[in-house]
Amino acid sequence: MKASNLTKIALAVALAVPTLAAAESNFQSGATPLSASAKLNIQVTIPKILFLKVGTGTFPNNNAAVDTVSISVPAANVGDGTPVNAAATVAVQVRGNGGNISLNSNTPGPMVNDSADQLAYTTISATSDNAALGHPAFAASGNGTAVTLTATNRVFNETANWTFSYANSAVVAEGTYGGTAAKSGQVTYTASLP
């Protein structure tokens, strides 16, 4: 076998063997009392993480399900200025360990119905049952108003329930607005950790 092949084999074996922790040693002998001491460095590596759940999902799993918030205005209240809440709240969770987190919403433009009538996202708002995990206000189109999720000791780990509401401040054409990406009904939330 050639020397270069032996060198390559020796290098491969050296790389394959895990590095062993080395500790100090101390040998003492002689008359009692004796005392020997040795030091060892301990190291723990924690990765930076960021998890965002809006609706369905559990930490730390990825989940492709997109939930739907449904708001139905009673016929007797169309356009009377009485806000109408969604039938159910949306469970939200944010977990990160690298400092403050920025949370924002992004809307695709006005929601449309089957007749192509439009309804602005600015007519929709959300409240949170946890002040530490507020909802970023919607813009008519594009990025909304980001909220800063304040970390303690660089850790943020909060859950909340968001309640969505339609302002109902004007009479608009009948129909079901949004609800799917095709009808501009899909909002994207983004959590950012520097």
Helices and strands as residue ranges (DSSP letters): H 3-16, E 50-54, G 75-77, E 84-85, E 90-96, E 101-107, E 111-112, E 118-119, G 121-123, E 124-128, G 131-133, E 142-143, E 147-149, E 156-166, G 181-183, E 188-192
